[in-house]
Amino acid sequence: MAVGGTGLGMAMVGTLMSVQNVLERRDTGTGTGALLVLRSLGSALGGALAGTLLTLEFRHAAAAAGVTQALDLGALRHGSEALAQLSPAVRQMLSAGVESGFQLIFAVGAVAALVALGIVRCMPDVELRGSVTEHAATLAMD
């Protein structure tokens, strides 16, 4: 988690600087706001997708194990009476379903990371401006 957090933290700063660098001074606030809204939207959709994938894998495992009673996946993390009533073989199958759900989540995340890497590789290489004053002087000459 530390490696992922460090990498994500550096990527967030880099994307923010890239957006602010390519925009005109008057558009910097709008561009920064749009980036932050899209980042929040991506986080919300990514979290919802991860929860959906986990739930689908859990339900598939429950159906394969022949469990007919309703099981709340959220309640199971603290222990549940419903889980205690199941046989060890069924609990093992449900555990395998949760495990495969997390594997699917990480596989989808890896594909998303590769797509993002491809998009970043296609971005033009723009030199960072030294200062706002220097950038304004360059614009005045054009």
HELIX and SHEET records of a PDB file:
HELIX    1   1 ALA A    2  VAL A   22  1                                  21    
HELIX    2   2 ARG A   25  ASP A   27  5                                   3    
HELIX    3   3 THR A   28  ALA A   65  1                                  38    
HELIX    4   4 LEU A   73  LEU A   76  1                                   4    
HELIX    5   5 GLU A   81  ALA A   84  1                                   4    
HELIX    6   6 PRO A   88  CYS A  122  1                                  35    
HELIX    7   7 VAL A  132  MET A  141  1                                  10    
END                                                                             
